[in-house]
Amino acid sequence: MDDVQAIRAIALDDIEGWYTADAGRMNHVLSNHLAKRRIVSASEIWDVDKSWMVDAPAVGKGQLEAPESGRRSVILLDQTETMASVKIASEVFVDYFHLSKSDNTWRIVNVLWDYRKKPSA
């Protein structure tokens, strides 16, 4: 598998792992240094780490009733030998990933995300 294929696979493992509550898949693709954020307002930021992302699906976060039908669009925005920037649009979210490659393995290090549609109150 070349780097472009590996980067795409990592992005899909992240969103599909979330949608199917597959903690193992999430654990495999996320860096131990993950910082995932959503800017809610000028005074509020949602900030989670790898342990939250791996544990959350087990308590019902993220999973879709029909995860195979969820939208997934992966766009590689830029890439060097050791880092990449990816946009993924899924059924519920838009994520901008920063990936890093070390020891010949890609991992998601940073994510800035938002809902595709604002959730109902």
N, C-alpha and C positions, 0 to 999 in steps of 0.2 A: 504494500500500500504506500503510495507516495504521500507527501506532506499535505497536498490539497485534499486528497481523499481522507486522510487522517483527521484533518481539521473539521471537515464536514461531518465525519462520523462522531467526533467529540460533541459538536453542536447538537446533532440529532440525539445522541445518548443523553445529553442534559435534558432537553425538552421532553423526549419520550420517557425518560426515567421519571421525570416529574409527573407526567400525565398518567403513568401506569403504577405509580408508587413503588418504583424499583430502587430501593436504597443502595443496592450494590452497584447499579449502573451510575447513580449519582456520585457515589464515593469514588468510583474509578476515574471520572472525568474532572473532578474539582480539585484544585490545588489546596493544600493545607493552609495556604495564605489567602484564600478566597475572601474578597470583599464584594458583596452584592448589595446594590442600593437602588432605591426608588425615591426620587424627589417628589414629595407630596405637596409641599408649599415652601415658601421662603423660611419658615420656621420648623419644618418637619421633614425628616429623612428617615425612611425605613432602611435599616442596615442589618444584614444577616451575614453569617459566616458559614463555613463548610458544615460544621456539625448541625446547625439549624437546618440547612438544605437537605442533609442526609436523613435527619430524624423526622422532619415535618410530614413527609408523605405517610409515614406510619400512623399519624394521628389525623389523617383525612385531608391534608392540604394538597391541592393541586390535581388530584386524580379526576379524570373525565370518565363519564359513564361509558363512552365509546371512544377510547383513546386512539384507535386506529383511524378514526374519521377526522381527527384534528388537523388543521392546516399547519404546514411546516414549509417555510421558505428560508433557505440558507444562502446568504450572499457573503462571499469572502471579499472584504473591502480592501485589505492590504496584508502583505506577508513579507517577512524576512526569513532568514534561516532559523531564528530563535523566537520570533513573536509574530502574532497575527491578530487582525481585527475582523470580527464577523458580526453581521446583522442577521438575526433570526426572527421571523414573524411566525408566530404560532396561532392557534385558535384563540387564545386569550391574551397573549403577551407579545410585546416587541422588546427584544433584548439586544444590547450591544455588548459583545464579549471581547475581552482581551485575553489571548492565550499566550502561554509561554512554553517553549520546548527546552527541556533539559533531560539529560540521559536518554536522548532519542525518544522522549515521550512528551506529547502535548497535554497540557492541563489548562483549564479555565482559571484565570487569576482574578480578573475584575469583571463585573457585570453592572451595567446601568440599564434599568428596565422600566417599563410602564405597561399599563393595560392597553390593548388595542382599542377597546371601548371603555369609557369610564364606567365603573360598577354602579349599579343602582343603589340608592341610599336605603 
